[in-house]
Amino acid sequence: MTDNIWIVVPALDEAENLVVVVPQIVTELALLGAGGHVLVVDDGSTDKTREVMIDLAQRHAGVELLSLGRNFGKASALRRGFDVALAAGAEVVVMMDADGQDDPSELPLLLARLEDGADLVTGARTVRNDRFVKRNTSKLYNTATARLSGAPGKDFNSGFKVMRADVARSASPMLYGELHRYLTVVAHWLGFRVAEVSVQHHERLHGTTKYGLARFWRGFVDLLTVRFLMSYESRPSHLFSGIGLASLVAGGLAMAYLLVEKVSGEAVGGRPLLITAVVLALGGLQLVLFGLLAELVVYSRQRERR
């Protein structure tokens, strides 16, 4: 068992839940016999989260509070928490939600899978204690994520994850916007071994969820973003120039056909195909140039890293 575990808990207006959740985590760490820290990242709460955490930090050793000036979002809160944990020499980083739906007593299950060789382990919620709409949209989301990303797993959006320090360090730059949902996907694409362990999922202790149905649509947009960054970060011209060349060829062939028609005495000035051919050719040329410009950006970035 590792001697330096950091549990990062992002919180937004979760004062009532933190009073229960934080002592449970501290108790579990004591049972594990591990040197652990609980870092609650207050993501711009407007309730008594700060006051509650100051009191808990005074009563429990290893409990810390990181207060952000305003609400930056869960991904940014996790990134800031990871940075603090890694700077303090964390060997294992754990992320848990503050609403009480994750059970700290199941932390040993995830740590055991980590010791068996995995680099990142997700607590998969096989039975969800959420509303009907949320449960079913999550199923669709997880199915689409698995097929589009190729990453193994059935519950990518679970906020209960355990990872080695190298995973947290490598994936941290991708924690912005709402890309925290794809931490498992990012770790998989970076070459780390990912796994899942079935865990219980409790009802929220107090309050209401911070996420609505809109996150479902944003999630698919974010998946396309992650897929693009992981696949074309170092070779953007393969995407843009590839599409551009195909468009340029299609436009060129259409214009060549119209030229033959014109030489044959046919009128081509009023044909929709002429406009389509010009748009395809010009659009393709712009995409090719855009791809080359993107390659210059990548080249400049690589030179700065030397």
C-alpha positions as CSV (number, residue, x, y, z in Angstrom):
1,M,0.0,0.0,0.0
2,T,1.4,3.4,-1.0
3,D,2.2,5.8,1.8
4,N,1.2,9.0,0.0
5,I,-2.4,9.1,-1.2
6,W,-4.1,12.4,-2.0
7,I,-7.9,12.4,-2.4
8,V,-9.1,15.5,-4.4
9,V,-12.7,16.4,-3.8
10,P,-14.1,19.3,-6.0
11,A,-17.0,21.0,-4.2
12,L,-19.5,23.6,-5.2
13,D,-22.1,24.5,-2.5
14,E,-21.7,21.1,-0.8
15,A,-21.3,22.3,2.8
16,E,-24.0,20.0,4.2
17,N,-22.5,17.0,2.4
18,L,-18.9,17.7,3.3
19,V,-19.7,17.5,7.0
20,V,-20.5,13.8,6.4
21,V,-18.2,12.9,3.5
22,V,-14.9,14.2,4.7
23,P,-14.9,12.4,8.1
24,Q,-15.8,9.2,6.2
25,I,-12.8,9.6,3.9
26,V,-10.5,10.3,6.9
27,T,-11.8,7.2,8.7
28,E,-11.2,5.0,5.6
29,L,-7.7,6.3,5.2
30,A,-7.0,5.5,8.8
31,L,-8.3,1.9,8.3
32,L,-6.0,1.5,5.3
33,G,-3.0,2.5,7.4
34,A,-1.8,4.8,4.7
35,G,-0.5,8.3,4.9
36,G,-3.3,10.2,3.2
37,H,-4.5,13.7,2.6
38,V,-7.9,15.0,1.7
39,L,-7.9,18.1,-0.4
40,V,-11.3,19.8,-0.9
41,V,-11.2,22.3,-3.8
42,D,-13.9,24.9,-3.2
43,D,-14.9,25.9,-6.7
44,G,-16.4,29.3,-5.8
45,S,-19.1,28.1,-3.4
46,T,-21.6,30.6,-2.1
47,D,-22.8,28.6,0.9
48,K,-20.8,27.8,4.1
49,T,-18.4,25.4,2.4
50,R,-15.3,27.4,3.4
51,E,-16.4,27.7,7.0
52,V,-17.2,24.0,7.2
53,M,-13.9,23.0,5.7
54,I,-11.9,25.3,8.0
55,D,-13.5,23.6,11.0
56,L,-12.9,20.1,9.5
57,A,-9.3,20.9,8.8
58,Q,-8.8,21.9,12.4
59,R,-10.4,18.7,13.7
60,H,-8.8,16.2,11.3
61,A,-5.1,15.9,10.4
62,G,-4.4,15.7,6.7
63,V,-7.5,17.6,5.7
64,E,-6.8,20.7,3.6
65,L,-8.8,23.4,1.7
66,L,-8.0,25.0,-1.6
67,S,-10.4,27.9,-2.3
68,L,-10.8,29.3,-5.8
69,G,-11.8,32.8,-6.3
70,R,-14.8,32.0,-8.4
71,N,-16.5,29.1,-10.1
72,F,-14.1,27.8,-12.7
73,G,-15.8,24.4,-13.3
74,K,-15.1,20.9,-12.1
75,A,-12.3,20.2,-14.6
76,S,-10.3,23.3,-13.6
77,A,-10.9,22.5,-9.9
78,L,-9.5,19.0,-10.4
79,R,-6.5,20.3,-12.3
80,R,-5.7,22.7,-9.5
81,G,-6.1,19.9,-6.9
82,F,-3.9,17.6,-8.9
83,D,-1.2,20.2,-9.1
84,V,-1.2,20.7,-5.4
85,A,-1.1,16.9,-4.8
86,L,1.7,16.3,-7.3
87,A,3.7,19.1,-5.9
88,A,3.4,17.6,-2.4
89,G,4.8,14.3,-3.8
90,A,1.6,12.3,-4.2
91,E,2.1,8.7,-5.4
92,V,-1.6,8.0,-5.9
93,V,-4.2,10.6,-6.7
94,V,-7.9,9.9,-6.0
95,M,-10.8,12.0,-7.2
96,M,-14.2,11.8,-5.5
97,D,-17.4,13.8,-5.6
98,A,-18.6,15.7,-2.6
99,D,-22.3,14.8,-2.8
100,G,-22.0,11.5,-0.9
101,Q,-22.9,9.3,-3.8
102,D,-19.4,7.7,-3.8
103,D,-18.6,5.4,-1.0
104,P,-15.2,5.9,0.6
105,S,-15.3,2.3,2.1
106,E,-14.8,1.0,-1.5
107,L,-11.5,2.8,-1.9
108,P,-9.6,-0.4,-1.1
109,L,-11.2,-2.2,-4.0
110,L,-9.9,0.5,-6.5
111,L,-6.5,0.6,-4.8
112,A,-6.2,-3.2,-5.0
113,R,-6.8,-3.1,-8.8
114,L,-4.2,-0.4,-9.0
115,E,-1.7,-2.7,-7.3
116,D,-2.6,-5.4,-9.7
117,G,-1.1,-3.4,-12.6
118,A,-3.6,-0.8,-13.7
119,D,-2.6,2.8,-13.9
120,L,-6.1,4.3,-13.6
121,V,-9.1,2.6,-12.0
122,T,-12.7,3.9,-12.3
123,G,-15.4,3.1,-9.8
124,A,-18.1,2.0,-12.3
125,R,-21.7,2.6,-11.1
126,T,-23.5,-0.5,-12.2
127,V,-26.7,0.5,-10.4
128,R,-27.4,4.2,-10.6
129,N,-29.3,6.1,-7.9
130,D,-30.3,9.0,-10.3
131,R,-33.3,10.2,-12.1
132,F,-34.6,8.1,-15.1
133,V,-33.5,10.7,-17.7
134,K,-30.0,11.0,-16.2
135,R,-29.6,7.3,-16.0
136,N,-30.6,6.7,-19.6
137,T,-28.7,9.6,-21.2
138,S,-25.6,8.4,-19.3
139,K,-26.0,4.9,-20.9
140,L,-26.2,6.5,-24.3
141,Y,-23.2,8.7,-23.6
142,N,-21.1,5.8,-22.3
143,T,-21.9,3.6,-25.3
144,A,-21.0,6.4,-27.7
145,T,-17.8,7.2,-25.9
146,A,-16.7,3.6,-25.9
147,R,-17.3,3.2,-29.6
148,L,-15.8,6.5,-30.7
149,S,-12.8,6.4,-28.5
150,G,-12.0,2.7,-28.4
151,A,-11.3,3.0,-24.7
152,P,-12.4,0.1,-22.5
153,G,-15.1,0.8,-20.0
154,K,-18.8,1.2,-19.2
155,D,-18.9,4.2,-16.9
156,F,-16.5,6.9,-18.2
157,N,-18.3,9.8,-16.4
158,S,-17.9,8.4,-12.9
159,G,-16.3,10.9,-10.6
160,F,-14.7,8.2,-8.4
161,K,-11.2,7.4,-9.9
162,V,-7.9,6.3,-8.6
163,M,-4.7,6.9,-10.6
164,R,-1.0,6.8,-10.3
165,A,0.9,10.1,-10.1
166,D,2.2,9.7,-13.7
167,V,-1.4,9.5,-15.0
168,A,-2.5,12.6,-13.1
169,R,0.6,14.5,-14.3
170,S,0.2,13.5,-18.0
171,A,-3.6,14.0,-18.1
172,S,-3.7,17.3,-16.1
173,P,-3.2,19.6,-19.2
174,M,-6.5,18.2,-20.6
175,L,-8.5,19.2,-17.6
176,Y,-10.2,22.3,-18.8
177,G,-13.8,23.1,-19.9
178,E,-15.7,19.9,-19.2
179,L,-13.1,17.4,-20.4
180,H,-12.8,15.8,-16.9
181,R,-15.5,13.4,-18.2
182,Y,-12.9,11.9,-20.6
183,L,-10.0,11.4,-18.1
184,T,-10.2,7.6,-18.7
185,V,-10.2,8.1,-22.5
186,V,-7.2,10.5,-22.3
187,A,-5.3,8.1,-20.1
188,H,-6.0,5.2,-22.5
189,W,-4.8,7.2,-25.5
190,L,-1.7,8.2,-23.7
191,G,-0.8,4.6,-23.3
192,F,-1.8,4.0,-19.7
193,R,-3.6,0.8,-18.5
194,V,-7.2,1.6,-17.5
195,A,-9.6,-0.6,-15.6
196,E,-13.0,-0.5,-13.9
197,V,-14.3,-1.9,-10.6
198,S,-18.0,-2.1,-9.8
199,V,-19.0,0.1,-6.9
200,Q,-22.2,1.1,-5.1
201,H,-23.8,4.4,-6.0
202,H,-25.8,6.1,-3.3
203,E,-28.4,8.8,-3.4
204,R,-27.2,12.3,-3.0
205,L,-27.1,13.2,0.7
206,H,-28.4,16.8,0.4
207,G,-29.1,19.4,-2.3
208,T,-29.5,18.9,-6.0
209,T,-27.3,18.0,-8.9
210,K,-25.3,20.8,-10.6
211,Y,-25.8,19.3,-14.0
212,G,-28.8,19.4,-16.3
213,L,-29.7,17.8,-19.6
214,A,-27.5,20.2,-21.5
215,R,-24.4,18.4,-20.3
216,F,-25.4,15.5,-22.5
217,W,-25.0,17.5,-25.7
218,R,-21.9,19.3,-24.5
219,G,-20.4,15.9,-23.7
220,F,-20.5,14.7,-27.3
221,V,-18.9,18.0,-28.5
222,D,-16.2,17.5,-25.9
223,L,-15.7,13.9,-27.1
224,L,-15.0,15.2,-30.6
225,T,-12.5,17.7,-29.1
226,V,-10.7,15.0,-27.2
227,R,-10.7,12.7,-30.2
228,F,-9.2,15.5,-32.4
229,L,-6.6,16.5,-29.9
230,M,-5.5,12.9,-29.2
231,S,-5.4,11.9,-32.9
232,Y,-4.1,15.1,-34.6
233,E,-2.3,17.1,-32.0
234,S,1.0,16.5,-33.6
235,R,-0.2,16.2,-37.2
236,P,-3.1,18.6,-37.9
237,S,-2.4,18.8,-41.6
238,H,-3.3,15.1,-42.0
239,L,-6.9,16.1,-41.2
240,F,-7.3,19.5,-42.7
241,S,-5.1,19.1,-45.7
242,G,-6.5,15.6,-46.3
243,I,-10.1,17.0,-46.4
244,G,-8.9,20.0,-48.4
245,L,-7.1,17.9,-51.1
246,A,-10.2,15.8,-51.5
247,S,-12.4,18.9,-51.9
248,L,-9.8,20.5,-54.3
249,V,-9.7,17.4,-56.5
250,A,-13.5,17.1,-56.6
251,G,-13.8,20.8,-57.5
252,G,-11.1,20.4,-60.2
253,L,-12.8,17.4,-61.7
254,A,-16.1,19.3,-61.8
255,M,-14.5,22.3,-63.5
256,A,-12.7,20.1,-66.0
257,Y,-16.0,18.5,-66.9
258,L,-17.6,21.9,-67.4
259,L,-14.7,23.0,-69.5
260,V,-15.3,20.1,-71.8
261,E,-18.9,21.0,-72.0
262,K,-18.1,24.6,-72.8
263,V,-15.7,23.6,-75.6
264,S,-18.5,21.4,-77.0
265,G,-20.7,24.4,-77.2
266,E,-22.9,23.9,-74.2
267,A,-23.8,26.8,-71.9
268,V,-22.3,26.3,-68.4
269,G,-22.6,29.8,-66.9
270,G,-26.0,29.1,-65.2
271,R,-25.3,25.6,-64.0
272,P,-25.3,25.0,-60.2
273,L,-22.4,22.6,-60.8
274,L,-20.2,25.6,-61.7
275,I,-20.8,27.3,-58.3
276,T,-20.4,24.0,-56.5
277,A,-17.1,23.4,-58.3
278,V,-15.7,26.8,-57.5
279,V,-16.7,26.5,-53.8
280,L,-15.2,23.0,-53.5
281,A,-11.9,24.2,-55.1
282,L,-11.6,27.4,-53.1
283,G,-12.7,25.7,-49.9
284,G,-10.2,22.9,-50.4
285,L,-7.4,25.3,-51.1
286,Q,-8.1,27.2,-47.8
287,L,-8.2,23.9,-45.9
288,V,-4.8,22.9,-47.3
289,L,-3.3,26.2,-46.4
290,F,-4.9,26.0,-42.9
291,G,-3.4,22.6,-42.4
292,L,0.1,23.9,-43.3
293,L,-0.4,26.8,-40.9
294,A,-1.3,24.4,-38.1
295,E,1.8,22.4,-38.9
296,L,3.9,25.6,-38.4
297,V,2.3,26.1,-35.0
298,V,3.2,22.5,-34.0
299,Y,6.7,22.9,-35.3
300,S,7.2,26.2,-33.4
301,R,5.9,24.5,-30.2
302,Q,8.3,21.5,-30.6
303,R,11.3,23.9,-31.1
304,E,10.4,25.7,-27.9
305,R,10.4,22.4,-26.0
306,R,14.0,21.6,-27.0
